Amino acid sequence: MSTKGLIVAREKPFQQTKNVSTPMRVPMRRPGLGSRGQRIPLLTNHFQVGMNKSKDDFYHYSIAMQYDDGTPVDGKCVGRKVLDKVKEVYGKELAYKEFAYDGEKTLFTGGQLPHKRLEFMIVLDDISASTSGGSGRQEREGNRKRVKQFFRSKKIKVQFNLAAIIPMQAIANVLRGQNSGQFQEAVRVLDIILRQNAAKQGCLLVRQSFFHNSPRNFIEVGGGVLGCRGFHSSFQATQGGLSLNMDVSTTMILKPGPVVNFLMENQHVRDPYQIDWYKAKRMLKNLKIVTYASKKEYKITGLSDKPCRQQMFFLKAKRGDYGDGVEISVYEYYAQYKQMPLRDSANFPCINVGKPKKPTYFPLELCELVSLQRYTKSLSNVQRVSLVEKSRQKPPERMSTLRDGLRSSKYEEDMMLRSAGISISTELMPVEGRVLSAPKLRVGNGDVIFPRNGKWNFNNKTLVHPVKLERWAVVNFSARCDIPYLVDTMMRCADMKGISMDPPFDVFEENVQYRRQSAPVRVEKMFEYVKSKLPRPPQLLLCILPERKNSELYGPWKRKNLSDNGIATQCIAPTKVNDQYITNVLLKINAKLGGMNSLLTVEHVPSLPLVSKSPTMILGMDVSHGSPGQSYMPSIAAAVSSRHWPLISRYRAAVRTQSPKTEIIANLFNPVSDKVDKGIVNELLLDFYNTSNHRKPEQIIIFRDGVSESEFNQVLNLELDQIIKACKFIEESWSPKFMVIIAQKRHHTKFFQAGGSADNVPPGTIVDNKVCDPKNNDFYMCSHAGTLGTSRPTHYHVLYDELGFSADDLQELVHSLSYVYQRSSTAVSLVAPVCYAHLAAAQMSQFIKFDEMSETGSSRGGVTCAGPVPVQEIPRLHKNVVNSMFFC
């Protein structure tokens, strides 16, 4: 079969293949449990749940609330107050039933209410905290219509309408391995009960997590932002029965206290007179404050145009006083009428809690930010590092926190849980794990390394396939690096690892006159300088950046090298140059230039079960999305595939853009005519064919990252269908076997060593019992050595298997794939193909960011339609580097 035929040969019309359809695929059942490895007793953060009334039903009622003037009641806090009042006043009419309310329009009861439709009228003494106080509108008695609208009627009509019946039997059915369409709804009721329990304690609720308003839970990260430690909780069906998965969770909140103090911290200034009030206005909008004057809560709508001393309003005269009233400043009003002379805010804008045309002003110094207000913007690097360092918990500390959190929730006293017959254990669930032996690694000169505790080193060892680096140069954007020492150390370490490295052609220092220019201009000027001096293109440009993280130069530099010129590049920002640091850099360089650092001995022999017997391609797929607040940024879909079969350590990437925030990959199959497919899979299949002795893969193993359980069916049908169509497009009779595995890191299950050990579970720990799905094929694996905090295992879901792997052979393969990551000498927590896909997507996304900030350069990419909205196409890699591991 020719290379050309692999891509374009077709006998049947395009439309016929396009319409290929298959029956709906569903996740496979578990074929059996694994048995290899040394058994180890563990504890997990799941708590056993007892169900004494599994034959009872939950009744779902839709709730409608409105004031007596017909205006709907908004706000979760108000809704909870209203229903508490309904329960208090109309307990008999509700048959004294306990209920769980989601804070919006849904309510559940344990057992049916007397009637399918009920209507109640209640009066609340206090609905909204945003009532009177302050100067401006509330001091005037004119315009009665406006006053009425502000205060809102306190008489509320509440309607209950029966919407559905949810049997608790659905939970019992799933625990027995049976299908039940109402299981998710039944578990949702239990989750809402826990949310209601937390709401009654005054917690901040964020999806399935809750956060107490306690200073001991706050983590200072700077900039007026706090990390707030709380708990995630969710009910899960497991092999061991229903369990409550509870974990420590962290969200970001604004630092409560005086508004002026917050603004100074947020803007990193020491004096209120340095505050940028334009930024302050944007920052404060919609935040909640409490005032010293009224002791009530308000929502900020803006700032006054003038300082407090100059901001005037009309104060209507009291009845019996002479005249209509007077124009007075906010500053004078508080000094004369409230006997509250202001010290600090006379020259600053006032807080406005009214409407722009009907303002209500408070002086800045009388306002404090309310606690537990979420901060949803991206954290700076400094804030992120501070949060990670301060929120880490070693296993014993985390276990203690979880036990304390569960006991303080007092679920045993919750009337709704008791009425539903639900009891929750307060002890962590014991499970049995197994520790798999680390795979042996082959390095240079036929030597074999035996990793210990998930780590190995190359001391007195050479790389298995070192490269020869003859043409390279150093580009320096930093003024703080000792270049001669760096180069000497690099050449000495390279020689020790078997890499033949000549001295660099030159060291190119950035001209100081360009350092204040934009990043694209600085890169362009540097590249012009380099090209004018080098006699021919180098194999590598070592780029020294001034910042270690998020340097503005990174994206433009990478694109200039990889897309425009086809030159491999390694960026570093060294703070401490030593042999270990330089060796890690050399591992990346060697992989980027086509070398290999180490191989599994089982792929060198080769003797991998199933994989070594017939041509097998391993795919890793991931999608990268823009940061919070960057909804316009395209999502980046990346897939990497193994090459040079029977090896499973070499990979090649293909990357495409698609519609923002779209998780399902749209360009796996992208036929532009009946003979040309420009999709991701076609590109990777061609590479496999060209590097594997012109053999097509007979087996394709897919590792997919970043999807939730609600998206499993889309991966299994939409994405897998695209891959199958890409194969059929090449050759109609070609039918490789497929395996689809989801790799999840965003879950809340943790494992701890039983017996009180302070260490994390050992690398290679696997759990496929007790806390796993009662029916589907899944397992947890902790392949890495956790040295900081508590290890998070990867949750693997095997959705589809036409290859016929046994549980033990598949788990060994997944474990081995954590040892082929060429960027380091440690086992990684996720299979290497998925890690590479994530790196490729992240690195190529820098090209898009570069386009956003570049005012002069125009994209070579154009536009692609990967979804309903056209998105910018990512620049293609140069032919010289497209087949390399540029992402290493």
Secondary structure, 3 states (H helix, E strand, C coil): CCHHHHHHCCCCCHHHHHCCCCCCCCCCECCCCCCCCEEEEEEECEEEEEECCCCCEEEEEEEEEEECCCCECCCHHHHHHHHHHHHHHCCCCCCCCCEEECCCCEEEEECCCCCCEEEEEEECCCCCCCCCCCEEHHHCCCCHHHHHHHHCCCEEEEEEEEEEEEECHHHHHHHCCCCCCCHHHHHHHHHHHHHHHHHHCCCEEECCEEECCCHHHEEEEECCEEEEEEEEEEEEEECCEEEEEEEEEEEEEECCEEHHHHHHHHHCCCCHHHCCHHHHHHHHCCCEEEECCCCCEEECCEEEEEECCCCEEEEECCCCCCCCEEEEEHHHHHHHCCCCCCCCCCCCEEEECCECCECEEECHHHEEECCCCECCCCCCHHHHHHHHHHHCCCHHHHHHHHHHHHHHHCHHHCHHHHHCCEEECCCCEEEEEEECCCCCEECHHHCEECCECCECCCCCCCCCECCEECCEEEEECCCCCCHHHHHHHHHHHHHHCCCEECCCCCEEECCHHHCCCCHHHHHHHHHHHHHHHCCCCCCEEEEECCCCCCCCCHHHHHHHHHHHHCCEEEEECCCCCCHHHHHHHHHHHHHHCCCECCEEHHHHCCCCCCCCCCCEEEEEEEEECCCCCCCCCCEEEEEEEECCCCCCCCEEEEEEEECCCCCCCCCCCCECCCCCECCHHHHHHHHHHHHCCCCCCCEEEEEEECCCHHHHHHHHHHHHHHHHHHHHHHCCCCCCEEEEEEEECCCCCCEEECCCCCCCCCCCEEECCCCCCCCECEEEEECCCCCCCCCCCEEEEEEEECCCCCHHHHHHHHHHHHHCCCCCCECCCCCHHHHHHHHHHHHHHHHHHHHHHCCCCCCCCCEECCCCCCEECCCCCCCCCCCCCCCC
